[in-house]
Amino acid sequence: MQSPTALNKRGKKIEADGFKFDSKKEFDFYNRFVKDCGLPFEVHPRFIVEPKQEIQGGNISSIAYTPDFIIFDPSGNWLHVYDVKNSLGPYGGIDQSNKLRFRLFAMRYGHPVEAVVVRTNDFKVITQGVTKPLNDKEPLIKRDFNYSWVEATNY
């Protein structure tokens, strides 16, 4: 029997509005903050962060990343790339492999990933993969998307 860690605990999948969410927390974020935000968004778009490489004797498979949500401004520019997590630590889903994937995504697409933890009335957010903290060490607390990802680069 496996021990209950973040690596083997998966949320129950939820289908709503034509989307399939990986967990109740992900659905809650969509339902409470994304769905009626008034901005264009995508759910689970897939990106190749490193293409397949051929090597002598075989191939190395590509590395893909699928953020939970991308929020766009009215002109179609990316405002936020979100990954919903249980907590902002390694046991909540931000382990070394996720940090690496977030960094590869930011390097390839020029936009960092923001890790989000849904709370009762708001959400905590931190920007991943940016080298220097800009403010204090507390996560940003928000109720909407009216902020820059740079403001969340403080954790």
C-alpha positions in Angstrom: 0.0 0.0 0.0 1.3 3.4 -0.9 1.7 6.1 1.7 -0.6 9.2 1.3 1.6 11.8 -0.3 0.9 14.5 -2.8 2.3 12.3 -5.5 -0.3 9.6 -5.2 -3.3 11.5 -3.9 -5.4 12.6 -6.9 -8.5 14.7 -6.7 -11.8 13.5 -8.1 -12.3 14.6 -11.6 -15.3 17.0 -12.2 -17.0 17.8 -15.5 -18.7 21.2 -15.9 -19.4 23.6 -18.7 -17.7 21.3 -21.2 -14.4 21.1 -19.3 -12.9 18.3 -17.3 -11.2 19.5 -14.1 -8.6 17.3 -12.3 -9.8 18.1 -8.8 -12.5 19.9 -6.8 -10.0 22.7 -6.0 -9.4 23.3 -9.7 -13.1 23.3 -10.3 -13.6 25.7 -7.4 -11.0 28.1 -8.8 -12.8 28.0 -12.2 -16.3 28.4 -10.8 -15.5 31.1 -8.3 -12.9 33.2 -10.1 -12.4 32.3 -13.8 -15.8 31.5 -15.2 -17.4 34.9 -14.8 -14.2 37.1 -14.7 -15.1 38.9 -17.9 -11.8 38.1 -19.5 -11.0 35.5 -22.2 -9.5 32.3 -20.8 -8.4 28.7 -21.7 -8.6 25.6 -19.6 -5.8 23.0 -19.9 -4.0 24.2 -23.0 -1.1 21.9 -23.8 2.4 23.3 -24.6 5.6 21.5 -25.6 8.4 23.0 -23.5 11.1 20.8 -25.1 10.6 19.0 -28.4 11.4 15.3 -29.0 15.1 14.8 -29.6 16.7 12.1 -31.8 19.8 10.5 -30.4 21.9 7.7 -31.7 20.0 4.6 -31.1 16.6 6.2 -30.2 14.6 9.2 -29.2 14.2 11.2 -26.1 10.5 12.1 -25.7 9.2 15.6 -25.6 8.5 17.5 -22.4 5.0 19.0 -22.3 3.3 21.2 -19.7 -0.5 21.8 -19.4 -1.3 24.7 -17.1 -4.7 24.6 -15.5 -5.8 28.0 -16.8 -4.5 30.9 -18.9 -6.2 34.3 -18.5 -5.9 36.8 -21.3 -6.4 40.5 -21.5 -9.1 41.8 -23.9 -6.4 42.1 -26.7 -5.4 38.4 -26.3 -2.2 38.8 -24.4 -1.4 36.5 -21.5 -2.1 38.0 -18.1 -1.8 34.9 -16.0 -0.8 31.2 -16.4 -2.2 29.3 -13.4 -1.5 26.0 -11.9 -3.9 25.1 -9.0 -2.2 23.5 -6.0 -3.2 22.1 -2.6 -0.5 24.2 -0.9 2.5 26.3 -1.9 5.0 23.7 -0.6 6.5 20.5 -1.9 3.8 18.3 -0.3 1.1 20.4 -1.9 2.3 19.8 -5.5 5.2 22.2 -6.0 8.0 19.6 -6.0 11.3 19.8 -7.9 9.9 18.3 -11.1 7.1 20.9 -11.2 9.5 23.7 -10.5 11.7 22.5 -13.4 8.7 22.2 -15.7 7.5 25.7 -14.7 11.0 27.1 -15.4 11.2 25.4 -18.8 7.8 26.8 -19.7 8.8 30.3 -18.7 12.0 30.1 -20.6 10.3 28.8 -23.8 7.2 31.0 -23.7 8.4 34.1 -21.9 5.8 34.0 -19.2 6.1 32.5 -15.7 3.6 30.1 -14.1 1.7 31.3 -11.0 0.9 28.6 -8.4 -2.6 29.2 -6.9 -4.1 27.9 -3.6 -7.9 28.4 -3.4 -9.2 29.6 -0.1 -12.7 30.3 1.3 -13.0 33.9 0.0 -9.8 34.4 -2.1 -6.7 32.7 -3.4 -3.0 32.8 -2.6 -0.7 33.1 -5.5 3.1 32.9 -6.0 5.0 33.3 -9.3 7.4 30.4 -9.9 10.8 30.4 -11.6 11.7 34.0 -11.2 15.1 34.3 -9.6 14.8 37.3 -7.3 12.0 38.0 -4.8 10.8 41.5 -5.2 8.9 42.1 -2.0 8.4 40.4 1.3 8.1 36.6 1.8 4.3 36.4 1.9 2.2 35.0 -1.0 -0.1 37.5 -2.7 -3.8 37.3 -1.7 -6.3 38.1 -4.4 -10.0 37.9 -5.3 -9.6 38.7 -9.0 -7.1 38.9 -11.8 -6.5 42.6 -11.6 -2.8 42.4 -10.8 0.5 41.6 -12.6 2.3 38.3 -12.1 5.3 40.5 -11.0 3.4 41.4 -7.8 3.2 37.7 -6.9 7.0 37.3 -7.3 7.7 37.6 -3.6 7.7 34.2 -2.2 
